[in-house]
């Protein structure tokens, strides 16, 4: 449901759905990492950069999924949102390296982009890829 809400720009309800999913007892770590990443994206779209960063940090601490493209991308988004462009670029390059190793299509770095949502994340992605803010 979170994806559906995000797809129509209803980030408040998307946040509620992703928050509920992220605390699902017994959920596989890979799923929890995805839900946390999407929750971070949702907070970013709602303008709550601190909660977005907190959520991406939480995802990056999960065992066995901490060094994935998606978690590193969340850290890049966080650094950018905090105005730390140098760290954001470093995290982005690390995410790109992990993405290549993990066969991630970097043209689809935003889950929400595939749903035509997430304009703030897309703006950051373009800045980091293009090298400007």
C-alpha positions, 0 to 999 in steps of 0.5 A, a space after each residue: 500500500 505504501 508504494 500505491 500511496 507514494 505513486 499518487 503523491 500521498 506521502 502521509 499515508 505512504 509513511 504510515 504504511 511503510 512504518 507499519 511494514 518496517 516493524 512487522 515481526 519476523 519479516 526477512 531482513 531484506 524486506 525490512 531494509 527495503 521498507 526502511 529505505 522507502 520510509 526514508 524516501 517518504 520522510 524526505 518527500 515530507 520534508 522531514 530530513 532528520 527522520 529520513 536520515 535516522 531511518 536510512 541509518 537504521 537500515 544501514 545497521 541491519 545485519 547482512 544487508 548493510 552493504 547494499 546499493 539501496 542502503 548506501 544510496 540512502 546514506 547519500 541522500 541523507 548526506 545531501 539533505 544535510 548539505 554535506 555534498 562531499 560525503 553525499 558524492 562519496 556515498 553515491 560513488 560507493 552506492 554506484 560501485 555496489 550497484 554494479 557489483 549487485 547488478 542494479 540498474 542505476 537508471 532506476 535508482 529511485 523506487 518511487 521514480 518507477 511510480 513517477 513519484 519522489 521528486 525530491 529524491 530524483 532532484 538529488 539523484 540528478 545533482 549527484 550524477 551530474 555533479 552539481 547541487 
